Amino acid sequence: MSSDYKIISSDSHVIEPWFLWQERLPAKFRDRAPRLLHGDDGDKLVCEDIEMPPIGTAAGVFRGNSEVRQTGRWEEDIPPSAYDPDARIKEIDRDTIWGEVMYPTFGLGFYGIDDAEFKWALLRAYNDWLADFCSAHPNRFKGIAMLANDDPALAVEELERAKKLGHVGIMIPTVAGEGVPQYHERGMDVLWEAAVANDMSINIHAGTARERNKKTSLIQVSGGRNPTKSPLKYEVFVRPMLNMIFGGVFVRHPKLKFISAENEAGWATHVLERADFEWLRYQNVAVKDFEGRIPEKPSDYFKRNIKLTFLRDTVAIRTHDLLGTDTLMFQTDFPHGISTYPNSRQMCDDMFAGVDTAVRDKIVYQTAADLYGF
């Protein structure tokens, strides 16, 4: 297999400088901004009552399996390539990656903040900083702006502002939360319409469920990691995806692009097979919890409107013909601990062994290039 093909990471991460919000928030919020605390056993970033990623694993790719730890020191564990675009270019060149779609790290937890005004201030400050980061190498870095879903009209305003800043898509939490329009309900249509009008994808990233990011979560209570959560994390995307399909979102908005980031993809073949059977078998039974029956099979909407990113997923590659080749995009997740760096190309060579090179090139490069404008 030729190793001179281009690769785009459809999901990579910046690690925001801890002082970003101290510098960019409106003055009235700066005393509540995330701050770095130095403890005897390591540093940690704290903000309100939300769970922030451990310093030790934020850039965990630079540690071997026997060296992984949650505690760490900012100066030792967060390299310049996590927040400096020029240093970043050197690292992705080393990994032979052409471009990256950038998501946050510490910002992933902000969806757990209840104070809407404060949360929006944090998100806007991040979006401004990320625009500056990507503008240093605009042909190789593309930013995904953060939006809250609580107020769809306010989300539209930030989407339009993010477009002007140069971002290529927006992200919302995996679960809409209580007391607000759910993603399949018509109350969200105004945001979907704006996304289509501005050619912005809607992106849902693992680890952003609002209730998950509270300090009362299992992670905080027990310490360490719950080993069942990572293999099952795709579950938080499956329900909103199916709700949007059966709720007619893609009937009303046929050009909407809805992206799952870091939830892998091998599960989709089985889920869609079951969904298609449900749609066909019970076509004469009244639909519960939705407005009515969708006119096409769920898998048809999936193939047109939904895309999934993945790192290590040979099942997805082997079933690409069932999923639709256009639905899959490779990611490196640099610099997080599960990243494929610095062996991303070798991993692609191995995973795509025996696969038509045109299929490989579409999955590792062309689909992301077309979607995000590389």
Contacts in CASP RR format, 6 or more apart in sequence:
PFRMAT RR
TARGET T0000
AUTHOR 0000-0000-0000
METHOD contacts of the structure
MODEL  1
MSSDYKIISSDSHVIEPWFLWQERLPAKFRDRAPRLLHGDDGDKLVCEDI
EMPPIGTAAGVFRGNSEVRQTGRWEEDIPPSAYDPDARIKEIDRDTIWGE
VMYPTFGLGFYGIDDAEFKWALLRAYNDWLADFCSAHPNRFKGIAMLAND
DPALAVEELERAKKLGHVGIMIPTVAGEGVPQYHERGMDVLWEAAVANDM
SINIHAGTARERNKKTSLIQVSGGRNPTKSPLKYEVFVRPMLNMIFGGVF
VRHPKLKFISAENEAGWATHVLERADFEWLRYQNVAVKDFEGRIPEKPSD
YFKRNIKLTFLRDTVAIRTHDLLGTDTLMFQTDFPHGISTYPNSRQMCDD
MFAGVDTAVRDKIVYQTAADLYGF
1 349 0 8 1.000
1 352 0 8 1.000
1 353 0 8 1.000
1 354 0 8 1.000
1 357 0 8 1.000
2 357 0 8 1.000
3 345 0 8 1.000
3 349 0 8 1.000
5 357 0 8 1.000
5 360 0 8 1.000
5 361 0 8 1.000
5 364 0 8 1.000
5 365 0 8 1.000
6 98 0 8 1.000
6 361 0 8 1.000
6 364 0 8 1.000
6 365 0 8 1.000
7 96 0 8 1.000
7 97 0 8 1.000
7 98 0 8 1.000
7 99 0 8 1.000
7 330 0 8 1.000
7 344 0 8 1.000
7 345 0 8 1.000
7 348 0 8 1.000
7 364 0 8 1.000
7 365 0 8 1.000
8 97 0 8 1.000
8 98 0 8 1.000
8 99 0 8 1.000
8 100 0 8 1.000
8 101 0 8 1.000
8 329 0 8 1.000
8 330 0 8 1.000
8 364 0 8 1.000
8 365 0 8 1.000
8 368 0 8 1.000
8 369 0 8 1.000
8 372 0 8 1.000
8 374 0 8 1.000
9 92 0 8 1.000
9 97 0 8 1.000
9 99 0 8 1.000
9 100 0 8 1.000
9 101 0 8 1.000
9 330 0 8 1.000
9 331 0 8 1.000
9 332 0 8 1.000
9 333 0 8 1.000
9 334 0 8 1.000
9 344 0 8 1.000
10 101 0 8 1.000
10 261 0 8 1.000
10 309 0 8 1.000
10 329 0 8 1.000
10 330 0 8 1.000
10 331 0 8 1.000
10 367 0 8 1.000
10 368 0 8 1.000
10 372 0 8 1.000
11 101 0 8 1.000
11 103 0 8 1.000
11 205 0 8 1.000
11 261 0 8 1.000
11 262 0 8 1.000
11 309 0 8 1.000
11 329 0 8 1.000
11 331 0 8 1.000
11 332 0 8 1.000
11 333 0 8 1.000
12 100 0 8 1.000
12 101 0 8 1.000
12 102 0 8 1.000
12 103 0 8 1.000
12 331 0 8 1.000
12 332 0 8 1.000
12 333 0 8 1.000
12 334 0 8 1.000
12 335 0 8 1.000
13 82 0 8 1.000
13 102 0 8 1.000
13 103 0 8 1.000
13 104 0 8 1.000
13 105 0 8 1.000
13 333 0 8 1.000
13 334 0 8 1.000
13 335 0 8 1.000
13 336 0 8 1.000
14 82 0 8 1.000
14 83 0 8 1.000
14 102 0 8 1.000
14 103 0 8 1.000
14 104 0 8 1.000
14 105 0 8 1.000
14 130 0 8 1.000
14 133 0 8 1.000
15 58 0 8 1.000
15 59 0 8 1.000
15 78 0 8 1.000
15 82 0 8 1.000
15 83 0 8 1.000
15 105 0 8 1.000
15 106 0 8 1.000
15 335 0 8 1.000
16 83 0 8 1.000
16 104 0 8 1.000
16 105 0 8 1.000
16 106 0 8 1.000
16 107 0 8 1.000
16 126 0 8 1.000
16 129 0 8 1.000
17 83 0 8 1.000
18 34 0 8 1.000
18 35 0 8 1.000
18 36 0 8 1.000
18 45 0 8 1.000
18 74 0 8 1.000
18 106 0 8 1.000
19 36 0 8 1.000
20 34 0 8 1.000
20 125 0 8 1.000
20 126 0 8 1.000
20 129 0 8 1.000
21 30 0 8 1.000
21 33 0 8 1.000
21 34 0 8 1.000
21 122 0 8 1.000
21 125 0 8 1.000
21 126 0 8 1.000
22 30 0 8 1.000
22 33 0 8 1.000
22 34 0 8 1.000
22 35 0 8 1.000
24 125 0 8 1.000
24 128 0 8 1.000
24 129 0 8 1.000
25 33 0 8 1.000
25 121 0 8 1.000
25 122 0 8 1.000
25 125 0 8 1.000
26 121 0 8 1.000
29 118 0 8 1.000
29 121 0 8 1.000
29 122 0 8 1.000
32 47 0 8 1.000
32 48 0 8 1.000
32 118 0 8 1.000
33 47 0 8 1.000
33 122 0 8 1.000
34 45 0 8 1.000
34 46 0 8 1.000
34 47 0 8 1.000
34 52 0 8 1.000
34 106 0 8 1.000
34 122 0 8 1.000
35 45 0 8 1.000
35 46 0 8 1.000
35 47 0 8 1.000
36 43 0 8 1.000
36 44 0 8 1.000
36 45 0 8 1.000
36 74 0 8 1.000
37 43 0 8 1.000
37 44 0 8 1.000
37 45 0 8 1.000
37 46 0 8 1.000
41 71 0 8 1.000
42 55 0 8 1.000
42 71 0 8 1.000
42 72 0 8 1.000
42 73 0 8 1.000
43 55 0 8 1.000
43 72 0 8 1.000
43 73 0 8 1.000
43 74 0 8 1.000
44 52 0 8 1.000
44 54 0 8 1.000
44 55 0 8 1.000
45 52 0 8 1.000
45 53 0 8 1.000
45 55 0 8 1.000
45 106 0 8 1.000
46 52 0 8 1.000
47 110 0 8 1.000
47 113 0 8 1.000
47 122 0 8 1.000
48 113 0 8 1.000
48 115 0 8 1.000
48 118 0 8 1.000
49 214 0 8 1.000
49 215 0 8 1.000
50 109 0 8 1.000
50 110 0 8 1.000
50 112 0 8 1.000
50 113 0 8 1.000
50 213 0 8 1.000
50 214 0 8 1.000
50 215 0 8 1.000
51 109 0 8 1.000
51 212 0 8 1.000
51 213 0 8 1.000
51 214 0 8 1.000
51 215 0 8 1.000
51 217 0 8 1.000
51 219 0 8 1.000
51 220 0 8 1.000
52 106 0 8 1.000
52 109 0 8 1.000
53 105 0 8 1.000
53 106 0 8 1.000
53 108 0 8 1.000
54 70 0 8 1.000
54 71 0 8 1.000
54 72 0 8 1.000
55 71 0 8 1.000
55 72 0 8 1.000
55 73 0 8 1.000
55 74 0 8 1.000
55 77 0 8 1.000
55 78 0 8 1.000
56 69 0 8 1.000
56 70 0 8 1.000
56 71 0 8 1.000
56 72 0 8 1.000
56 77 0 8 1.000
57 68 0 8 1.000
57 69 0 8 1.000
57 70 0 8 1.000
57 336 0 8 1.000
57 337 0 8 1.000
58 77 0 8 1.000
58 78 0 8 1.000
58 82 0 8 1.000
58 105 0 8 1.000
58 106 0 8 1.000
58 335 0 8 1.000
58 336 0 8 1.000
59 77 0 8 1.000
59 78 0 8 1.000
59 79 0 8 1.000
59 82 0 8 1.000
59 335 0 8 1.000
59 336 0 8 1.000
59 337 0 8 1.000
60 68 0 8 1.000
60 77 0 8 1.000
60 335 0 8 1.000
60 336 0 8 1.000
60 337 0 8 1.000
60 339 0 8 1.000
61 334 0 8 1.000
61 335 0 8 1.000
61 336 0 8 1.000
61 337 0 8 1.000
61 338 0 8 1.000
61 339 0 8 1.000
61 341 0 8 1.000
62 79 0 8 1.000
62 335 0 8 1.000
63 69 0 8 1.000
63 337 0 8 1.000
68 337 0 8 1.000
70 224 0 8 1.000
79 87 0 8 1.000
79 335 0 8 1.000
80 87 0 8 1.000
81 87 0 8 1.000
81 88 0 8 1.000
81 90 0 8 1.000
81 91 0 8 1.000
81 335 0 8 1.000
82 88 0 8 1.000
82 105 0 8 1.000
82 335 0 8 1.000
83 133 0 8 1.000
85 133 0 8 1.000
85 134 0 8 1.000
85 136 0 8 1.000
85 137 0 8 1.000
85 141 0 8 1.000
86 136 0 8 1.000
88 100 0 8 1.000
88 137 0 8 1.000
88 141 0 8 1.000
89 137 0 8 1.000
89 140 0 8 1.000
91 334 0 8 1.000
91 335 0 8 1.000
91 341 0 8 1.000
92 98 0 8 1.000
92 99 0 8 1.000
92 100 0 8 1.000
92 140 0 8 1.000
92 334 0 8 1.000
94 342 0 8 1.000
95 332 0 8 1.000
95 334 0 8 1.000
95 340 0 8 1.000
95 341 0 8 1.000
95 342 0 8 1.000
95 343 0 8 1.000
95 344 0 8 1.000
95 345 0 8 1.000
96 344 0 8 1.000
96 345 0 8 1.000
97 332 0 8 1.000
97 334 0 8 1.000
97 344 0 8 1.000
98 140 0 8 1.000
98 365 0 8 1.000
98 374 0 8 1.000
99 140 0 8 1.000
99 141 0 8 1.000
99 142 0 8 1.000
99 374 0 8 1.000
100 140 0 8 1.000
100 141 0 8 1.000
100 142 0 8 1.000
100 332 0 8 1.000
100 334 0 8 1.000
101 142 0 8 1.000
101 143 0 8 1.000
101 144 0 8 1.000
101 168 0 8 1.000
101 331 0 8 1.000
101 368 0 8 1.000
101 372 0 8 1.000
102 130 0 8 1.000
102 133 0 8 1.000
102 134 0 8 1.000
102 141 0 8 1.000
102 142 0 8 1.000
102 143 0 8 1.000
102 144 0 8 1.000
103 144 0 8 1.000
103 171 0 8 1.000
103 203 0 8 1.000
103 205 0 8 1.000
103 261 0 8 1.000
104 126 0 8 1.000
104 130 0 8 1.000
104 146 0 8 1.000
105 336 0 8 1.000
107 122 0 8 1.000
107 126 0 8 1.000
107 146 0 8 1.000
108 205 0 8 1.000
108 207 0 8 1.000
108 208 0 8 1.000
108 213 0 8 1.000
109 207 0 8 1.000
109 208 0 8 1.000
109 213 0 8 1.000
110 119 0 8 1.000
110 122 0 8 1.000
110 123 0 8 1.000
110 126 0 8 1.000
110 146 0 8 1.000
110 213 0 8 1.000
111 119 0 8 1.000
111 148 0 8 1.000
111 173 0 8 1.000
111 208 0 8 1.000
111 209 0 8 1.000
111 210 0 8 1.000
111 213 0 8 1.000
112 119 0 8 1.000
112 210 0 8 1.000
112 211 0 8 1.000
112 212 0 8 1.000
112 213 0 8 1.000
112 214 0 8 1.000
113 119 0 8 1.000
113 122 0 8 1.000
116 148 0 8 1.000
116 150 0 8 1.000
116 151 0 8 1.000
119 148 0 8 1.000
120 148 0 8 1.000
120 154 0 8 1.000
120 158 0 8 1.000
123 145 0 8 1.000
123 146 0 8 1.000
123 147 0 8 1.000
123 148 0 8 1.000
123 158 0 8 1.000
124 158 0 8 1.000
124 161 0 8 1.000
126 146 0 8 1.000
127 145 0 8 1.000
127 146 0 8 1.000
127 158 0 8 1.000
127 161 0 8 1.000
127 162 0 8 1.000
127 165 0 8 1.000
127 167 0 8 1.000
128 165 0 8 1.000
130 143 0 8 1.000
130 145 0 8 1.000
130 167 0 8 1.000
131 143 0 8 1.000
131 165 0 8 1.000
131 166 0 8 1.000
131 167 0 8 1.000
133 141 0 8 1.000
134 141 0 8 1.000
134 142 0 8 1.000
134 143 0 8 1.000
134 166 0 8 1.000
134 167 0 8 1.000
135 166 0 8 1.000
139 374 0 8 1.000
140 374 0 8 1.000
142 167 0 8 1.000
142 168 0 8 1.000
142 372 0 8 1.000
142 373 0 8 1.000
142 374 0 8 1.000
143 166 0 8 1.000
143 167 0 8 1.000
143 168 0 8 1.000
143 169 0 8 1.000
144 167 0 8 1.000
144 168 0 8 1.000
144 169 0 8 1.000
144 170 0 8 1.000
144 171 0 8 1.000
144 203 0 8 1.000
145 158 0 8 1.000
145 159 0 8 1.000
145 162 0 8 1.000
145 165 0 8 1.000
145 167 0 8 1.000
145 169 0 8 1.000
145 170 0 8 1.000
145 171 0 8 1.000
146 170 0 8 1.000
146 171 0 8 1.000
147 155 0 8 1.000
147 158 0 8 1.000
147 159 0 8 1.000
147 162 0 8 1.000
147 170 0 8 1.000
147 171 0 8 1.000
147 172 0 8 1.000
147 191 0 8 1.000
148 154 0 8 1.000
148 155 0 8 1.000
148 172 0 8 1.000
148 173 0 8 1.000
149 155 0 8 1.000
149 172 0 8 1.000
149 173 0 8 1.000
149 176 0 8 1.000
149 180 0 8 1.000
149 181 0 8 1.000
149 183 0 8 1.000
149 188 0 8 1.000
149 191 0 8 1.000
150 180 0 8 1.000
152 181 0 8 1.000
152 187 0 8 1.000
152 188 0 8 1.000
152 190 0 8 1.000
152 191 0 8 1.000
153 190 0 8 1.000
155 170 0 8 1.000
155 172 0 8 1.000
155 191 0 8 1.000
156 190 0 8 1.000
156 191 0 8 1.000
156 194 0 8 1.000
158 170 0 8 1.000
159 170 0 8 1.000
159 191 0 8 1.000
159 194 0 8 1.000
159 195 0 8 1.000
159 198 0 8 1.000
159 200 0 8 1.000
160 194 0 8 1.000
160 198 0 8 1.000
162 169 0 8 1.000
162 170 0 8 1.000
162 200 0 8 1.000
163 198 0 8 1.000
163 200 0 8 1.000
167 200 0 8 1.000
168 200 0 8 1.000
168 201 0 8 1.000
168 371 0 8 1.000
168 372 0 8 1.000
168 373 0 8 1.000
169 195 0 8 1.000
169 200 0 8 1.000
169 201 0 8 1.000
169 202 0 8 1.000
169 203 0 8 1.000
169 372 0 8 1.000
170 195 0 8 1.000
170 200 0 8 1.000
170 201 0 8 1.000
170 202 0 8 1.000
170 203 0 8 1.000
171 202 0 8 1.000
171 203 0 8 1.000
171 204 0 8 1.000
171 205 0 8 1.000
171 208 0 8 1.000
171 261 0 8 1.000
172 183 0 8 1.000
172 202 0 8 1.000
172 203 0 8 1.000
172 204 0 8 1.000
172 208 0 8 1.000
173 204 0 8 1.000
173 208 0 8 1.000
173 209 0 8 1.000
173 210 0 8 1.000
174 204 0 8 1.000
174 205 0 8 1.000
174 206 0 8 1.000
174 207 0 8 1.000
174 208 0 8 1.000
174 209 0 8 1.000
174 236 0 8 1.000
174 237 0 8 1.000
174 240 0 8 1.000
175 209 0 8 1.000
175 210 0 8 1.000
175 211 0 8 1.000
175 236 0 8 1.000
175 240 0 8 1.000
176 182 0 8 1.000
176 183 0 8 1.000
176 188 0 8 1.000
176 240 0 8 1.000
177 210 0 8 1.000
177 211 0 8 1.000
181 187 0 8 1.000
181 188 0 8 1.000
182 188 0 8 1.000
182 240 0 8 1.000
182 243 0 8 1.000
183 240 0 8 1.000
183 243 0 8 1.000
183 244 0 8 1.000
183 249 0 8 1.000
184 240 0 8 1.000
184 243 0 8 1.000
184 244 0 8 1.000
184 246 0 8 1.000
184 247 0 8 1.000
184 248 0 8 1.000
184 249 0 8 1.000
184 290 0 8 1.000
188 249 0 8 1.000
189 252 0 8 1.000
189 253 0 8 1.000
191 202 0 8 1.000
192 202 0 8 1.000
192 249 0 8 1.000
192 252 0 8 1.000
192 253 0 8 1.000
192 256 0 8 1.000
193 253 0 8 1.000
194 200 0 8 1.000
195 201 0 8 1.000
195 202 0 8 1.000
195 256 0 8 1.000
195 257 0 8 1.000
196 253 0 8 1.000
196 255 0 8 1.000
196 256 0 8 1.000
201 257 0 8 1.000
201 258 0 8 1.000
201 259 0 8 1.000
201 371 0 8 1.000
201 372 0 8 1.000
202 256 0 8 1.000
202 257 0 8 1.000
202 258 0 8 1.000
202 259 0 8 1.000
203 259 0 8 1.000
203 261 0 8 1.000
204 237 0 8 1.000
204 240 0 8 1.000
204 258 0 8 1.000
204 259 0 8 1.000
204 260 0 8 1.000
204 261 0 8 1.000
204 263 0 8 1.000
205 261 0 8 1.000
205 262 0 8 1.000
206 233 0 8 1.000
206 234 0 8 1.000
206 236 0 8 1.000
206 237 0 8 1.000
206 261 0 8 1.000
206 262 0 8 1.000
206 263 0 8 1.000
207 213 0 8 1.000
207 233 0 8 1.000
207 236 0 8 1.000
209 236 0 8 1.000
211 217 0 8 1.000
214 220 0 8 1.000
218 226 0 8 1.000
219 225 0 8 1.000
219 226 0 8 1.000
233 262 0 8 1.000
233 263 0 8 1.000
234 260 0 8 1.000
234 263 0 8 1.000
234 264 0 8 1.000
234 267 0 8 1.000
236 263 0 8 1.000
237 260 0 8 1.000
237 263 0 8 1.000
238 267 0 8 1.000
238 271 0 8 1.000
241 258 0 8 1.000
241 260 0 8 1.000
241 302 0 8 1.000
241 306 0 8 1.000
242 271 0 8 1.000
242 275 0 8 1.000
242 298 0 8 1.000
244 250 0 8 1.000
244 258 0 8 1.000
245 275 0 8 1.000
245 294 0 8 1.000
245 298 0 8 1.000
245 301 0 8 1.000
245 302 0 8 1.000
246 275 0 8 1.000
246 287 0 8 1.000
246 290 0 8 1.000
246 294 0 8 1.000
246 298 0 8 1.000
247 290 0 8 1.000
247 291 0 8 1.000
247 292 0 8 1.000
247 294 0 8 1.000
248 290 0 8 1.000
248 291 0 8 1.000
248 294 0 8 1.000
249 256 0 8 1.000
250 256 0 8 1.000
250 258 0 8 1.000
250 301 0 8 1.000
250 304 0 8 1.000
250 305 0 8 1.000
251 294 0 8 1.000
251 295 0 8 1.000
251 301 0 8 1.000
254 304 0 8 1.000
254 305 0 8 1.000
256 305 0 8 1.000
257 305 0 8 1.000
257 306 0 8 1.000
257 307 0 8 1.000
257 371 0 8 1.000
258 305 0 8 1.000
258 306 0 8 1.000
258 307 0 8 1.000
259 306 0 8 1.000
259 307 0 8 1.000
259 308 0 8 1.000
259 309 0 8 1.000
259 371 0 8 1.000
260 306 0 8 1.000
260 307 0 8 1.000
260 308 0 8 1.000
260 309 0 8 1.000
261 309 0 8 1.000
261 331 0 8 1.000
262 309 0 8 1.000
262 311 0 8 1.000
262 331 0 8 1.000
262 333 0 8 1.000
263 308 0 8 1.000
263 309 0 8 1.000
264 308 0 8 1.000
264 310 0 8 1.000
264 311 0 8 1.000
264 312 0 8 1.000
264 313 0 8 1.000
264 316 0 8 1.000
265 308 0 8 1.000
265 309 0 8 1.000
265 310 0 8 1.000
265 313 0 8 1.000
265 315 0 8 1.000
265 316 0 8 1.000
265 323 0 8 1.000
265 327 0 8 1.000
265 328 0 8 1.000
266 310 0 8 1.000
266 313 0 8 1.000
266 315 0 8 1.000
266 316 0 8 1.000
266 319 0 8 1.000
266 323 0 8 1.000
268 302 0 8 1.000
268 308 0 8 1.000
268 316 0 8 1.000
268 323 0 8 1.000
268 327 0 8 1.000
269 315 0 8 1.000
269 316 0 8 1.000
269 319 0 8 1.000
269 322 0 8 1.000
269 323 0 8 1.000
272 298 0 8 1.000
272 299 0 8 1.000
272 302 0 8 1.000
272 322 0 8 1.000
272 323 0 8 1.000
273 299 0 8 1.000
275 297 0 8 1.000
275 298 0 8 1.000
275 299 0 8 1.000
276 297 0 8 1.000
276 298 0 8 1.000
276 299 0 8 1.000
278 298 0 8 1.000
279 293 0 8 1.000
279 294 0 8 1.000
279 297 0 8 1.000
279 298 0 8 1.000
280 297 0 8 1.000
283 293 0 8 1.000
287 293 0 8 1.000
294 301 0 8 1.000
302 323 0 8 1.000
302 327 0 8 1.000
303 323 0 8 1.000
303 324 0 8 1.000
303 326 0 8 1.000
303 327 0 8 1.000
306 327 0 8 1.000
307 326 0 8 1.000
307 327 0 8 1.000
307 328 0 8 1.000
307 329 0 8 1.000
307 367 0 8 1.000
307 371 0 8 1.000
308 316 0 8 1.000
308 323 0 8 1.000
308 327 0 8 1.000
308 328 0 8 1.000
308 329 0 8 1.000
309 329 0 8 1.000
309 330 0 8 1.000
309 331 0 8 1.000
310 316 0 8 1.000
310 328 0 8 1.000
310 329 0 8 1.000
310 330 0 8 1.000
310 331 0 8 1.000
311 330 0 8 1.000
311 331 0 8 1.000
311 332 0 8 1.000
311 333 0 8 1.000
311 338 0 8 1.000
311 339 0 8 1.000
311 340 0 8 1.000
312 340 0 8 1.000
312 347 0 8 1.000
312 351 0 8 1.000
313 351 0 8 1.000
314 351 0 8 1.000
316 323 0 8 1.000
316 328 0 8 1.000
317 328 0 8 1.000
317 351 0 8 1.000
317 352 0 8 1.000
317 355 0 8 1.000
317 363 0 8 1.000
320 328 0 8 1.000
320 355 0 8 1.000
320 359 0 8 1.000
320 363 0 8 1.000
325 359 0 8 1.000
325 362 0 8 1.000
325 363 0 8 1.000
326 362 0 8 1.000
326 367 0 8 1.000
328 363 0 8 1.000
328 367 0 8 1.000
329 363 0 8 1.000
329 367 0 8 1.000
329 368 0 8 1.000
329 371 0 8 1.000
330 348 0 8 1.000
330 363 0 8 1.000
330 364 0 8 1.000
330 368 0 8 1.000
332 339 0 8 1.000
332 340 0 8 1.000
332 341 0 8 1.000
332 344 0 8 1.000
333 339 0 8 1.000
333 340 0 8 1.000
334 340 0 8 1.000
334 341 0 8 1.000
335 341 0 8 1.000
340 347 0 8 1.000
348 360 0 8 1.000
348 364 0 8 1.000
352 359 0 8 1.000
352 360 0 8 1.000
352 363 0 8 1.000
352 364 0 8 1.000
368 374 0 8 1.000
END
